[in-house]
């Protein structure tokens, strides 16, 4: 049997507890050898639950830990840039949850940080690894045949779903100054893109782009290639975002709405003259909900719908498979840092429209 890949996790919050820890623990190809978090009570809880041998109160200590082959950066977004650079310089493989960074200016210098031969840096865009998305990519009509694309994230946020389905350990011992410093750092990073005088709701809209929308922008680019530009974008109260992406002879419409209606309507639709491709994603906060692709084809006299799915395989697990495959083969991942930079450039361009 191949030796398990020894991983260390920095950040043990919701996404780590709901997705990464159980998936890694259930997979004999991985061994969780070290963890780090600012909360000592959370460190103790996770170490005990998952039998982790090494716990570190600082990220630097985990990155330097010789028992770790691959660093998983699962922290709040404002910490990604610093931890990403340190982890790359350590020579270890790196998995960083999206977004890789919050701004173009943070990520560009990291691209030039030297890497050892075969070192993998992987950005976690799990939607791009779902089986129906890969099938849509395989069956996508020629770009010349496309008339319109609709991409959407119309959702209620995680607490509603998590509160009814999973137990998440929420520590009470994170120092207040750490929380305040994190908020201040995040605001400074957002304002570096959106301007010092930017109102709070516009900052929130940019944060929606870097969080929720990053999945959709990344999948759109993977499916269609990069757009020629942003024709129009607007936001309302920070949690409704509309953008029109220019693909020449067709437009891709993006819609994001965060509200309190209890549903998760996320997906991609591609329309040609005779076909309608419709991909849906359900909330990732309830494990193994199905994803499906519907393809409706019409002629002058007939119409039929082909359904691929429902597929219950967790996209996070498929993503881990892709990460491990890159580590084992040395082949660069589809979702690397250079790919992630394109999303940050789109976020910035969309954000510029918010300021007009």
Secondary structure by P-SEA (a helix, b strand, c coil): ccccbbbbbcccccccccccaaaaaacccccccccccccaaaaaaaaaaaccccccccaaaaaacccccbbbbcccccaaaaaaaaaaaaccbbbbccccccccccccccccccccccbbbbbcccccccaaaaaaaaaccccccccbbbbbbbccccaaaaaacccccccccccaaaaaaaaaaaaaaaaaaccccccaaaaaaaaaaaccaaaaaaaaaaaccccccccccccccccbbbbbbbcccbbbbbbbbbccccccccbbbbbcccbbbbbbbccccccccccbbbbbbbcccbbbbbbcccccccaaaaaaaaaaaaaaccccccccaaaaaaaaaaaaaaaaaaac
